[in-house]
Amino acid sequence: MEKIKLKVIRETMIPPPWSAPPGAGPLFTGAGDTDYICGNCEFVIAANIGPGQRITPVETNCPCCGAVNEVRFAED
């Protein structure tokens, strides 16, 4: 499975080591073969995204480390 690191917009203020809260999972799930991971701690923000699956670009806090990542799928 391919993994793509997202662009970090704002760094985390939480010191390492980081751990995701219980039950935390990807914020987006698709039906493809690419995972988009936090550019800081590599937590999976979007799992199994495939060609043609996309959302409007958003910024989201990583549930694991708190860094703000820019989520963009495809060529926006």
C-alpha positions as CSV (number, residue, x, y, z in Angstrom):
1,M,0.0,0.0,0.0
2,E,1.3,3.4,-0.9
3,K,1.6,6.0,1.8
4,I,1.6,9.8,1.1
5,K,2.7,12.2,3.8
6,L,0.4,15.2,4.1
7,K,1.7,18.8,4.3
8,V,1.8,20.1,7.9
9,I,0.2,23.6,8.1
10,R,0.8,24.0,11.9
11,E,3.2,22.0,14.0
12,T,1.9,20.1,17.1
13,M,2.2,21.7,20.5
14,I,2.1,18.2,22.1
15,P,5.5,16.8,22.9
16,P,6.3,13.2,21.8
17,P,5.8,10.4,22.3
18,W,2.3,10.6,20.7
19,S,-0.5,8.2,21.0
20,A,-3.9,8.2,19.4
21,P,-6.9,8.1,21.7
22,P,-8.6,4.8,22.0
23,G,-10.9,4.2,19.0
24,A,-9.2,6.8,16.8
25,G,-9.2,5.8,13.2
26,P,-8.9,7.4,9.8
27,L,-10.9,10.6,9.3
28,F,-11.7,9.5,5.7
29,T,-11.9,6.0,4.2
30,G,-12.1,5.1,0.6
31,A,-11.9,2.0,-1.6
32,G,-8.5,2.4,-3.1
33,D,-4.9,1.5,-2.2
34,T,-3.3,4.7,-0.9
35,D,-3.1,6.0,2.7
36,Y,-2.5,9.7,3.5
37,I,-0.6,10.0,6.7
38,C,0.1,12.9,9.1
39,G,3.2,14.7,8.0
40,N,4.4,14.8,11.6
41,C,3.7,11.5,13.3
42,E,2.5,9.3,10.4
43,F,-1.0,8.6,11.8
44,V,-3.3,7.5,9.0
45,I,-5.6,10.5,8.3
46,A,-7.2,9.1,5.2
47,A,-7.2,5.3,4.4
48,N,-7.6,3.4,1.2
49,I,-8.1,6.4,-1.1
50,G,-8.3,5.5,-4.8
51,P,-8.2,7.3,-8.1
52,G,-11.2,9.5,-8.6
53,Q,-12.0,9.7,-4.8
54,R,-11.5,13.2,-3.6
55,I,-12.8,15.8,-1.2
56,T,-12.5,19.6,-1.1
57,P,-9.1,20.5,0.4
58,V,-9.4,20.8,4.2
59,E,-7.2,21.4,7.1
60,T,-7.6,18.9,10.0
61,N,-5.9,18.3,13.4
62,C,-4.2,14.9,13.6
63,P,-6.0,13.0,16.4
64,C,-2.6,11.5,17.5
65,C,-0.2,14.4,17.7
66,G,-2.4,17.5,17.1
67,A,-0.5,18.8,14.1
68,V,-2.7,20.5,11.5
69,N,-2.4,18.8,8.1
70,E,-3.7,19.9,4.7
71,V,-5.7,17.1,3.2
72,R,-5.8,17.1,-0.6
73,F,-6.6,14.2,-2.8
74,A,-5.8,14.0,-6.5
75,E,-4.4,17.0,-8.3
76,D,-6.2,20.1,-6.9
